[in-house]
Amino acid sequence: MPVMDGWEAIQIIRATESIKHIPIICLTAHFLQGFKEKIFAAGFDDILVKPIIPKELFKKINVLLSNS
């Protein structure tokens, strides 16, 4: 992202009352040991590792929307 990274964006979103409830999936090329815990601690609702398979993305979106 050209202006800010995902870590900055999630902090702003989760601190904004009117949009903090929106589910957010982290899309990343990096998935090192301990990264999953960092993702969830930051406030992301789920994670997908690139390359993204559209069918997997749609499945995760459907699950998150049905849970909200």
PyMOL Python script that loads the backbone (N, CA, C, O; Angstrom):
from pymol import cmd

cmd.read_pdbstr("""\
ATOM      1  N   MET A   1       0.859  -1.167   0.000  1.00  0.00           N
ATOM      2  CA  MET A   1       0.000   0.000   0.000  1.00  0.00           C
ATOM      3  C   MET A   1       0.909   1.236   0.000  1.00  0.00           C
ATOM      4  O   MET A   1       1.866   1.304   0.772  1.00  0.00           O
ATOM      5  N   PRO A   2       0.623   2.171  -0.830  1.00  0.00           N
ATOM      6  CA  PRO A   2       1.555   3.286  -1.013  1.00  0.00           C
ATOM      7  C   PRO A   2       1.646   4.279   0.147  1.00  0.00           C
ATOM      8  O   PRO A   2       2.709   4.863   0.360  1.00  0.00           O
ATOM      9  N   VAL A   3       0.569   4.485   0.898  1.00  0.00           N
ATOM     10  CA  VAL A   3       0.583   5.512   1.934  1.00  0.00           C
ATOM     11  C   VAL A   3       0.881   4.935   3.316  1.00  0.00           C
ATOM     12  O   VAL A   3       1.580   5.558   4.115  1.00  0.00           O
ATOM     13  N   MET A   4       0.360   3.767   3.590  1.00  0.00           N
ATOM     14  CA  MET A   4       0.587   3.118   4.885  1.00  0.00           C
ATOM     15  C   MET A   4       0.577   1.614   4.692  1.00  0.00           C
ATOM     16  O   MET A   4       0.100   1.118   3.671  1.00  0.00           O
ATOM     17  N   ASP A   5       1.097   0.894   5.657  1.00  0.00           N
ATOM     18  CA  ASP A   5       1.075  -0.563   5.546  1.00  0.00           C
ATOM     19  C   ASP A   5      -0.158  -1.118   6.263  1.00  0.00           C
ATOM     20  O   ASP A   5      -0.922  -0.377   6.882  1.00  0.00           O
ATOM     21  N   GLY A   6      -0.331  -2.425   6.167  1.00  0.00           N
ATOM     22  CA  GLY A   6      -1.497  -3.074   6.762  1.00  0.00           C
ATOM     23  C   GLY A   6      -1.566  -2.945   8.266  1.00  0.00           C
ATOM     24  O   GLY A   6      -2.653  -2.916   8.843  1.00  0.00           O
ATOM     25  N   TRP A   7      -0.402  -2.868   8.912  1.00  0.00           N
ATOM     26  CA  TRP A   7      -0.376  -2.742  10.372  1.00  0.00           C
ATOM     27  C   TRP A   7      -0.932  -1.388  10.800  1.00  0.00           C
ATOM     28  O   TRP A   7      -1.684  -1.299  11.771  1.00  0.00           O
ATOM     29  N   GLU A   8      -0.563  -0.342  10.078  1.00  0.00           N
ATOM     30  CA  GLU A   8      -1.101   0.990  10.377  1.00  0.00           C
ATOM     31  C   GLU A   8      -2.588   1.051  10.062  1.00  0.00           C
ATOM     32  O   GLU A   8      -3.370   1.612  10.829  1.00  0.00           O
ATOM     33  N   ALA A   9      -2.969   0.478   8.945  1.00  0.00           N
ATOM     34  CA  ALA A   9      -4.376   0.502   8.530  1.00  0.00           C
ATOM     35  C   ALA A   9      -5.267  -0.208   9.537  1.00  0.00           C
ATOM     36  O   ALA A   9      -6.332   0.307   9.879  1.00  0.00           O
ATOM     37  N   ILE A  10      -4.861  -1.372  10.019  1.00  0.00           N
ATOM     38  CA  ILE A  10      -5.703  -2.117  10.964  1.00  0.00           C
ATOM     39  C   ILE A  10      -5.854  -1.356  12.271  1.00  0.00           C
ATOM     40  O   ILE A  10      -6.920  -1.403  12.884  1.00  0.00           O
ATOM     41  N   GLN A  11      -4.824  -0.662  12.711  1.00  0.00           N
ATOM     42  CA  GLN A  11      -4.920   0.139  13.942  1.00  0.00           C
ATOM     43  C   GLN A  11      -5.948   1.253  13.785  1.00  0.00           C
ATOM     44  O   GLN A  11      -6.749   1.503  14.686  1.00  0.00           O
ATOM     45  N   ILE A  12      -5.919   1.914  12.643  1.00  0.00           N
ATOM     46  CA  ILE A  12      -6.877   3.001  12.400  1.00  0.00           C
ATOM     47  C   ILE A  12      -8.296   2.459  12.296  1.00  0.00           C
ATOM     48  O   ILE A  12      -9.224   3.017  12.883  1.00  0.00           O
ATOM     49  N   ILE A  13      -8.463   1.379  11.557  1.00  0.00           N
ATOM     50  CA  ILE A  13      -9.797   0.793  11.383  1.00  0.00           C
ATOM     51  C   ILE A  13     -10.370   0.329  12.714  1.00  0.00           C
ATOM     52  O   ILE A  13     -11.523   0.620  13.029  1.00  0.00           O
ATOM     53  N   ARG A  14      -9.576  -0.388  13.491  1.00  0.00           N
ATOM     54  CA  ARG A  14     -10.073  -0.919  14.767  1.00  0.00           C
ATOM     55  C   ARG A  14     -10.314   0.187  15.801  1.00  0.00           C
ATOM     56  O   ARG A  14     -11.053  -0.021  16.764  1.00  0.00           O
ATOM     57  N   ALA A  15      -9.702   1.351  15.613  1.00  0.00           N
ATOM     58  CA  ALA A  15      -9.909   2.474  16.532  1.00  0.00           C
ATOM     59  C   ALA A  15     -11.068   3.372  16.106  1.00  0.00           C
ATOM     60  O   ALA A  15     -11.440   4.294  16.832  1.00  0.00           O
ATOM     61  N   THR A  16     -11.637   3.105  14.934  1.00  0.00           N
ATOM     62  CA  THR A  16     -12.731   3.927  14.419  1.00  0.00           C
ATOM     63  C   THR A  16     -14.059   3.230  14.703  1.00  0.00           C
ATOM     64  O   THR A  16     -14.373   2.200  14.106  1.00  0.00           O
ATOM     65  N   GLU A  17     -14.817   3.794  15.604  1.00  0.00           N
ATOM     66  CA  GLU A  17     -16.046   3.164  16.099  1.00  0.00           C
ATOM     67  C   GLU A  17     -16.990   2.704  14.986  1.00  0.00           C
ATOM     68  O   GLU A  17     -17.538   1.604  15.057  1.00  0.00           O
ATOM     69  N   SER A  18     -17.178   3.522  13.979  1.00  0.00           N
ATOM     70  CA  SER A  18     -18.177   3.219  12.945  1.00  0.00           C
ATOM     71  C   SER A  18     -17.777   2.069  12.014  1.00  0.00           C
ATOM     72  O   SER A  18     -18.634   1.513  11.328  1.00  0.00           O
ATOM     73  N   ILE A  19     -16.501   1.709  11.980  1.00  0.00           N
ATOM     74  CA  ILE A  19     -16.066   0.641  11.065  1.00  0.00           C
ATOM     75  C   ILE A  19     -15.280  -0.479  11.741  1.00  0.00           C
ATOM     76  O   ILE A  19     -14.847  -1.418  11.072  1.00  0.00           O
ATOM     77  N   LYS A  20     -15.091  -0.393  13.048  1.00  0.00           N
ATOM     78  CA  LYS A  20     -14.243  -1.382  13.720  1.00  0.00           C
ATOM     79  C   LYS A  20     -14.804  -2.802  13.681  1.00  0.00           C
ATOM     80  O   LYS A  20     -14.068  -3.763  13.906  1.00  0.00           O
ATOM     81  N   HIS A  21     -16.074  -2.941  13.402  1.00  0.00           N
ATOM     82  CA  HIS A  21     -16.716  -4.262  13.363  1.00  0.00           C
ATOM     83  C   HIS A  21     -16.499  -5.001  12.029  1.00  0.00           C
ATOM     84  O   HIS A  21     -16.778  -6.197  11.933  1.00  0.00           O
ATOM     85  N   ILE A  22     -16.013  -4.305  11.021  1.00  0.00           N
ATOM     86  CA  ILE A  22     -15.855  -4.906   9.694  1.00  0.00           C
ATOM     87  C   ILE A  22     -14.775  -5.984   9.730  1.00  0.00           C
ATOM     88  O   ILE A  22     -13.662  -5.718  10.183  1.00  0.00           O
ATOM     89  N   PRO A  23     -15.076  -7.186   9.265  1.00  0.00           N
ATOM     90  CA  PRO A  23     -14.065  -8.248   9.238  1.00  0.00           C
ATOM     91  C   PRO A  23     -12.931  -7.906   8.257  1.00  0.00           C
ATOM     92  O   PRO A  23     -13.171  -7.362   7.180  1.00  0.00           O
ATOM     93  N   ILE A  24     -11.698  -8.234   8.650  1.00  0.00           N
ATOM     94  CA  ILE A  24     -10.542  -7.932   7.815  1.00  0.00           C
ATOM     95  C   ILE A  24      -9.671  -9.185   7.700  1.00  0.00           C
ATOM     96  O   ILE A  24      -9.310  -9.815   8.695  1.00  0.00           O
ATOM     97  N   ILE A  25      -9.350  -9.519   6.453  1.00  0.00           N
ATOM     98  CA  ILE A  25      -8.474 -10.660   6.167  1.00  0.00           C
ATOM     99  C   ILE A  25      -7.102 -10.123   5.781  1.00  0.00           C
ATOM    100  O   ILE A  25      -6.988  -9.261   4.910  1.00  0.00           O
ATOM    101  N   CYS A  26      -6.080 -10.627   6.421  1.00  0.00           N
ATOM    102  CA  CYS A  26      -4.707 -10.258   6.089  1.00  0.00           C
ATOM    103  C   CYS A  26      -4.259 -11.094   4.891  1.00  0.00           C
ATOM    104  O   CYS A  26      -4.301 -12.324   4.930  1.00  0.00           O
ATOM    105  N   LEU A  27      -3.833 -10.414   3.828  1.00  0.00           N
ATOM    106  CA  LEU A  27      -3.293 -11.089   2.650  1.00  0.00           C
ATOM    107  C   LEU A  27      -1.792 -10.843   2.661  1.00  0.00           C
ATOM    108  O   LEU A  27      -1.356  -9.694   2.587  1.00  0.00           O
ATOM    109  N   THR A  28      -0.999 -11.898   2.753  1.00  0.00           N
ATOM    110  CA  THR A  28       0.431 -11.734   2.939  1.00  0.00           C
ATOM    111  C   THR A  28       1.245 -12.747   2.142  1.00  0.00           C
ATOM    112  O   THR A  28       0.779 -13.845   1.839  1.00  0.00           O
ATOM    113  N   ALA A  29       2.450 -12.358   1.818  1.00  0.00           N
ATOM    114  CA  ALA A  29       3.384 -13.274   1.161  1.00  0.00           C
ATOM    115  C   ALA A  29       4.307 -13.901   2.200  1.00  0.00           C
ATOM    116  O   ALA A  29       5.018 -14.862   1.906  1.00  0.00           O
ATOM    117  N   HIS A  30       4.293 -13.362   3.404  1.00  0.00           N
ATOM    118  CA  HIS A  30       5.195 -13.813   4.467  1.00  0.00           C
ATOM    119  C   HIS A  30       4.410 -14.544   5.542  1.00  0.00           C
ATOM    120  O   HIS A  30       3.420 -14.034   6.066  1.00  0.00           O
ATOM    121  N   PHE A  31       4.862 -15.729   5.856  1.00  0.00           N
ATOM    122  CA  PHE A  31       4.193 -16.492   6.907  1.00  0.00           C
ATOM    123  C   PHE A  31       5.240 -17.272   7.692  1.00  0.00           C
ATOM    124  O   PHE A  31       5.418 -18.476   7.504  1.00  0.00           O
ATOM    125  N   LEU A  32       5.919 -16.564   8.564  1.00  0.00           N
ATOM    126  CA  LEU A  32       6.955 -17.163   9.385  1.00  0.00           C
ATOM    127  C   LEU A  32       6.364 -17.652  10.697  1.00  0.00           C
ATOM    128  O   LEU A  32       5.226 -17.330  11.038  1.00  0.00           O
ATOM    129  N   GLN A  33       7.143 -18.430  11.424  1.00  0.00           N
ATOM    130  CA  GLN A  33       6.696 -18.939  12.716  1.00  0.00           C
ATOM    131  C   GLN A  33       6.326 -17.768  13.626  1.00  0.00           C
ATOM    132  O   GLN A  33       7.073 -16.795  13.720  1.00  0.00           O
ATOM    133  N   GLY A  34       5.197 -17.859  14.285  1.00  0.00           N
ATOM    134  CA  GLY A  34       4.720 -16.824  15.187  1.00  0.00           C
ATOM    135  C   GLY A  34       3.945 -15.710  14.500  1.00  0.00           C
ATOM    136  O   GLY A  34       3.379 -14.847  15.171  1.00  0.00           O
ATOM    137  N   PHE A  35       3.911 -15.717  13.173  1.00  0.00           N
ATOM    138  CA  PHE A  35       3.247 -14.648  12.440  1.00  0.00           C
ATOM    139  C   PHE A  35       1.730 -14.689  12.621  1.00  0.00           C
ATOM    140  O   PHE A  35       1.079 -13.648  12.706  1.00  0.00           O
ATOM    141  N   LYS A  36       1.178 -15.893  12.680  1.00  0.00           N
ATOM    142  CA  LYS A  36      -0.274 -16.031  12.828  1.00  0.00           C
ATOM    143  C   LYS A  36      -0.752 -15.363  14.119  1.00  0.00           C
ATOM    144  O   LYS A  36      -1.770 -14.671  14.122  1.00  0.00           O
ATOM    145  N   GLU A  37      -0.029 -15.568  15.196  1.00  0.00           N
ATOM    146  CA  GLU A  37      -0.395 -14.964  16.469  1.00  0.00           C
ATOM    147  C   GLU A  37      -0.321 -13.437  16.380  1.00  0.00           C
ATOM    148  O   GLU A  37      -1.167 -12.732  16.931  1.00  0.00           O
ATOM    149  N   LYS A  38       0.700 -12.937  15.682  1.00  0.00           N
ATOM    150  CA  LYS A  38       0.865 -11.488  15.507  1.00  0.00           C
ATOM    151  C   LYS A  38      -0.308 -10.903  14.715  1.00  0.00           C
ATOM    152  O   LYS A  38      -0.799  -9.818  15.027  1.00  0.00           O
ATOM    153  N   ILE A  39      -0.750 -11.633  13.689  1.00  0.00           N
ATOM    154  CA  ILE A  39      -1.874 -11.198  12.855  1.00  0.00           C
ATOM    155  C   ILE A  39      -3.145 -11.047  13.694  1.00  0.00           C
ATOM    156  O   ILE A  39      -3.821 -10.020  13.635  1.00  0.00           O
ATOM    157  N   PHE A  40      -3.458 -12.080  14.471  1.00  0.00           N
ATOM    158  CA  PHE A  40      -4.684 -12.037  15.268  1.00  0.00           C
ATOM    159  C   PHE A  40      -4.583 -11.020  16.398  1.00  0.00           C
ATOM    160  O   PHE A  40      -5.577 -10.376  16.733  1.00  0.00           O
ATOM    161  N   ALA A  41      -3.416 -10.865  16.983  1.00  0.00           N
ATOM    162  CA  ALA A  41      -3.216  -9.869  18.036  1.00  0.00           C
ATOM    163  C   ALA A  41      -3.397  -8.448  17.495  1.00  0.00           C
ATOM    164  O   ALA A  41      -3.830  -7.554  18.221  1.00  0.00           O
ATOM    165  N   ALA A  42      -3.068  -8.249  16.232  1.00  0.00           N
ATOM    166  CA  ALA A  42      -3.213  -6.927  15.610  1.00  0.00           C
ATOM    167  C   ALA A  42      -4.669  -6.584  15.324  1.00  0.00           C
ATOM    168  O   ALA A  42      -5.002  -5.414  15.138  1.00  0.00           O
ATOM    169  N   GLY A  43      -5.540  -7.590  15.286  1.00  0.00           N
ATOM    170  CA  GLY A  43      -6.956  -7.330  15.048  1.00  0.00           C
ATOM    171  C   GLY A  43      -7.507  -7.879  13.750  1.00  0.00           C
ATOM    172  O   GLY A  43      -8.683  -7.683  13.441  1.00  0.00           O
ATOM    173  N   PHE A  44      -6.667  -8.571  12.981  1.00  0.00           N
ATOM    174  CA  PHE A  44      -7.179  -9.200  11.765  1.00  0.00           C
ATOM    175  C   PHE A  44      -8.064 -10.373  12.152  1.00  0.00           C
ATOM    176  O   PHE A  44      -7.868 -10.992  13.198  1.00  0.00           O
ATOM    177  N   ASP A  45      -9.039 -10.675  11.302  1.00  0.00           N
ATOM    178  CA  ASP A  45      -9.974 -11.765  11.585  1.00  0.00           C
ATOM    179  C   ASP A  45      -9.546 -13.090  10.969  1.00  0.00           C
ATOM    180  O   ASP A  45      -9.942 -14.156  11.439  1.00  0.00           O
ATOM    181  N   ASP A  46      -8.738 -13.020   9.919  1.00  0.00           N
ATOM    182  CA  ASP A  46      -8.259 -14.239   9.267  1.00  0.00           C
ATOM    183  C   ASP A  46      -7.039 -13.893   8.424  1.00  0.00           C
ATOM    184  O   ASP A  46      -6.655 -12.728   8.317  1.00  0.00           O
ATOM    185  N   ILE A  47      -6.438 -14.910   7.830  1.00  0.00           N
ATOM    186  CA  ILE A  47      -5.215 -14.715   7.053  1.00  0.00           C
ATOM    187  C   ILE A  47      -5.230 -15.614   5.829  1.00  0.00           C
ATOM    188  O   ILE A  47      -5.712 -16.745   5.880  1.00  0.00           O
ATOM    189  N   LEU A  48      -4.698 -15.100   4.734  1.00  0.00           N
ATOM    190  CA  LEU A  48      -4.465 -15.889   3.525  1.00  0.00           C
ATOM    191  C   LEU A  48      -3.056 -15.590   3.038  1.00  0.00           C
ATOM    192  O   LEU A  48      -2.625 -14.437   3.018  1.00  0.00           O
ATOM    193  N   VAL A  49      -2.347 -16.637   2.648  1.00  0.00           N
ATOM    194  CA  VAL A  49      -0.980 -16.484   2.162  1.00  0.00           C
ATOM    195  C   VAL A  49      -1.003 -16.471   0.636  1.00  0.00           C
ATOM    196  O   VAL A  49      -1.648 -17.304   0.000  1.00  0.00           O
ATOM    197  N   LYS A  50      -0.283 -15.504   0.066  1.00  0.00           N
ATOM    198  CA  LYS A  50      -0.189 -15.378  -1.391  1.00  0.00           C
ATOM    199  C   LYS A  50       0.628 -16.525  -1.962  1.00  0.00           C
ATOM    200  O   LYS A  50       1.547 -17.002  -1.295  1.00  0.00           O
ATOM    201  N   PRO A  51       0.333 -16.977  -3.150  1.00  0.00           N
ATOM    202  CA  PRO A  51      -0.670 -16.461  -4.070  1.00  0.00           C
ATOM    203  C   PRO A  51      -2.082 -16.828  -3.590  1.00  0.00           C
ATOM    204  O   PRO A  51      -2.330 -17.934  -3.109  1.00  0.00           O
ATOM    205  N   ILE A  52      -2.972 -15.884  -3.736  1.00  0.00           N
ATOM    206  CA  ILE A  52      -4.345 -16.055  -3.260  1.00  0.00           C
ATOM    207  C   ILE A  52      -5.133 -16.879  -4.274  1.00  0.00           C
ATOM    208  O   ILE A  52      -5.119 -16.603  -5.474  1.00  0.00           O
ATOM    209  N   ILE A  53      -5.811 -17.885  -3.767  1.00  0.00           N
ATOM    210  CA  ILE A  53      -6.706 -18.698  -4.586  1.00  0.00           C
ATOM    211  C   ILE A  53      -8.113 -18.135  -4.378  1.00  0.00           C
ATOM    212  O   ILE A  53      -8.642 -18.195  -3.268  1.00  0.00           O
ATOM    213  N   PRO A  54      -8.719 -17.592  -5.428  1.00  0.00           N
ATOM    214  CA  PRO A  54     -10.023 -16.927  -5.274  1.00  0.00           C
ATOM    215  C   PRO A  54     -11.060 -17.749  -4.509  1.00  0.00           C
ATOM    216  O   PRO A  54     -11.795 -17.198  -3.691  1.00  0.00           O
ATOM    217  N   LYS A  55     -11.129 -19.038  -4.757  1.00  0.00           N
ATOM    218  CA  LYS A  55     -12.108 -19.893  -4.081  1.00  0.00           C
ATOM    219  C   LYS A  55     -11.890 -19.868  -2.560  1.00  0.00           C
ATOM    220  O   LYS A  55     -12.857 -19.834  -1.799  1.00  0.00           O
ATOM    221  N   GLU A  56     -10.637 -19.883  -2.121  1.00  0.00           N
ATOM    222  CA  GLU A  56     -10.334 -19.818  -0.685  1.00  0.00           C
ATOM    223  C   GLU A  56     -10.712 -18.462  -0.102  1.00  0.00           C
ATOM    224  O   GLU A  56     -11.244 -18.381   1.005  1.00  0.00           O
ATOM    225  N   LEU A  57     -10.436 -17.397  -0.852  1.00  0.00           N
ATOM    226  CA  LEU A  57     -10.795 -16.057  -0.397  1.00  0.00           C
ATOM    227  C   LEU A  57     -12.307 -15.927  -0.244  1.00  0.00           C
ATOM    228  O   LEU A  57     -12.776 -15.422   0.776  1.00  0.00           O
ATOM    229  N   PHE A  58     -13.067 -16.365  -1.221  1.00  0.00           N
ATOM    230  CA  PHE A  58     -14.525 -16.295  -1.147  1.00  0.00           C
ATOM    231  C   PHE A  58     -15.060 -17.118   0.020  1.00  0.00           C
ATOM    232  O   PHE A  58     -16.008 -16.707   0.688  1.00  0.00           O
ATOM    233  N   LYS A  59     -14.457 -18.274   0.266  1.00  0.00           N
ATOM    234  CA  LYS A  59     -14.891 -19.121   1.383  1.00  0.00           C
ATOM    235  C   LYS A  59     -14.674 -18.397   2.715  1.00  0.00           C
ATOM    236  O   LYS A  59     -15.556 -18.396   3.574  1.00  0.00           O
ATOM    237  N   LYS A  60     -13.499 -17.782   2.885  1.00  0.00           N
ATOM    238  CA  LYS A  60     -13.213 -17.065   4.127  1.00  0.00           C
ATOM    239  C   LYS A  60     -14.133 -15.854   4.289  1.00  0.00           C
ATOM    240  O   LYS A  60     -14.593 -15.574   5.396  1.00  0.00           O
ATOM    241  N   ILE A  61     -14.400 -15.146   3.217  1.00  0.00           N
ATOM    242  CA  ILE A  61     -15.314 -14.006   3.266  1.00  0.00           C
ATOM    243  C   ILE A  61     -16.700 -14.466   3.703  1.00  0.00           C
ATOM    244  O   ILE A  61     -17.325 -13.834   4.555  1.00  0.00           O
ATOM    245  N   ASN A  62     -17.177 -15.551   3.131  1.00  0.00           N
ATOM    246  CA  ASN A  62     -18.503 -16.076   3.481  1.00  0.00           C
ATOM    247  C   ASN A  62     -18.572 -16.467   4.947  1.00  0.00           C
ATOM    248  O   ASN A  62     -19.571 -16.196   5.613  1.00  0.00           O
ATOM    249  N   VAL A  63     -17.521 -17.103   5.460  1.00  0.00           N
ATOM    250  CA  VAL A  63     -17.498 -17.507   6.865  1.00  0.00           C
ATOM    251  C   VAL A  63     -17.528 -16.274   7.773  1.00  0.00           C
ATOM    252  O   VAL A  63     -18.293 -16.218   8.736  1.00  0.00           O
ATOM    253  N   LEU A  64     -16.688 -15.293   7.452  1.00  0.00           N
ATOM    254  CA  LEU A  64     -16.634 -14.092   8.280  1.00  0.00           C
ATOM    255  C   LEU A  64     -17.953 -13.326   8.244  1.00  0.00           C
ATOM    256  O   LEU A  64     -18.406 -12.834   9.278  1.00  0.00           O
ATOM    257  N   LEU A  65     -18.567 -13.218   7.091  1.00  0.00           N
ATOM    258  CA  LEU A  65     -19.842 -12.501   6.986  1.00  0.00           C
ATOM    259  C   LEU A  65     -20.962 -13.236   7.707  1.00  0.00           C
ATOM    260  O   LEU A  65     -21.843 -12.602   8.288  1.00  0.00           O
ATOM    261  N   SER A  66     -20.940 -14.555   7.678  1.00  0.00           N
ATOM    262  CA  SER A  66     -21.989 -15.312   8.363  1.00  0.00           C
ATOM    263  C   SER A  66     -21.821 -15.258   9.885  1.00  0.00           C
ATOM    264  O   SER A  66     -22.779 -15.460  10.631  1.00  0.00           O
ATOM    265  N   ASN A  67     -20.593 -14.982  10.335  1.00  0.00           N
ATOM    266  CA  ASN A  67     -20.342 -14.884  11.781  1.00  0.00           C
ATOM    267  C   ASN A  67     -20.579 -13.483  12.330  1.00  0.00           C
ATOM    268  O   ASN A  67     -20.591 -13.286  13.545  1.00  0.00           O
ATOM    269  N   SER A  68     -20.768 -12.500  11.434  1.00  0.00           N
ATOM    270  CA  SER A  68     -20.922 -11.129  11.943  1.00  0.00           C
ATOM    271  C   SER A  68     -22.368 -10.705  12.018  1.00  0.00           C
ATOM    272  O   SER A  68     -22.662  -9.581  12.425  1.00  0.00           O
TER     273      SER A  68
END
""", "prot")
cmd.dss("prot")
cmd.show_as("cartoon", "prot")
cmd.util.cbc("prot")
cmd.orient("prot")
